[in-house]
Amino acid sequence: MPAFVGAVKINSISSSGVFHIGDVFAISPHSVAKTFAGAGSFNTGDGLQIYNQYSNTNTHDADVADQNIVSNA
């Protein structure tokens, strides 16, 4: 059902976010990300003591495309 919308303020929309005003059947944003990190990169907490004597992150990826987004279906 149509509606009247007053003032709208948008501070930010992320890359996979959706902003829509009005009638809609389905909204399905898609996002793909690839993250490389070495040993101890995602540790969180207070007073951590991490000792990584040798850390090597292999970022070689022979694939041309990993996760394709073809359509918003």
C-alpha positions as CSV (number, residue, x, y, z in Angstrom):
1,M,0.0,0.0,0.0
2,P,1.5,3.4,-1.0
3,A,2.4,5.7,1.8
4,F,3.6,9.3,2.2
5,V,7.1,9.5,3.6
6,G,8.4,12.6,5.5
7,A,12.0,13.7,5.8
8,V,14.6,10.9,5.4
9,K,18.2,11.3,6.6
10,I,20.8,8.7,5.5
11,N,24.2,8.8,7.2
12,S,25.7,5.9,5.3
13,I,24.9,2.7,3.4
14,S,27.4,-0.1,3.2
15,S,28.4,-1.8,0.0
16,S,25.9,-4.6,0.5
17,G,23.2,-2.4,2.0
18,V,19.8,-1.5,0.5
19,F,17.8,1.7,0.8
20,H,14.3,1.6,-0.5
21,I,11.2,3.6,0.0
22,G,7.9,2.4,-1.4
23,D,6.4,-1.0,-2.4
24,V,8.7,-3.9,-2.8
25,F,8.3,-7.6,-3.2
26,A,11.8,-8.9,-2.2
27,I,15.1,-7.3,-1.3
28,S,18.2,-9.5,-1.2
29,P,21.5,-7.7,-1.2
30,H,24.6,-9.8,-2.0
31,S,28.2,-9.3,-1.0
32,V,31.4,-11.3,-1.5
33,A,34.6,-10.8,0.4
34,K,37.9,-12.6,0.6
35,T,40.2,-12.1,3.6
36,F,43.8,-13.1,4.0
37,A,45.4,-12.9,7.5
38,G,48.5,-14.3,9.2
39,A,48.8,-16.2,12.5
40,G,47.3,-14.3,15.4
41,S,45.5,-11.7,13.2
42,F,41.9,-12.1,14.5
43,N,42.7,-12.6,18.2
44,T,40.7,-10.4,20.5
45,G,40.7,-9.9,24.2
46,D,42.4,-8.2,27.1
47,G,46.1,-9.0,27.9
48,L,46.7,-11.4,25.0
49,Q,50.2,-12.7,24.6
50,I,50.7,-14.3,21.3
51,Y,54.0,-15.8,20.2
52,N,54.2,-16.7,16.6
53,Q,57.8,-17.7,15.8
54,Y,57.2,-18.0,12.1
55,S,54.1,-16.9,10.2
56,N,53.6,-17.2,6.5
57,T,50.3,-16.4,4.7
58,N,49.9,-17.8,1.3
59,T,47.9,-15.4,-0.8
60,H,48.4,-17.2,-4.2
61,D,45.0,-18.1,-5.6
62,A,45.0,-19.8,-9.0
63,D,41.2,-19.4,-9.5
64,V,40.1,-16.7,-11.9
65,A,36.8,-16.1,-10.0
66,D,35.9,-17.6,-6.6
67,Q,32.4,-16.4,-5.7
68,N,30.5,-14.9,-8.7
69,I,27.4,-12.8,-8.2
70,V,25.4,-13.1,-11.4
71,S,22.0,-11.6,-10.5
72,N,19.9,-10.4,-7.6
73,A,17.6,-13.4,-7.8
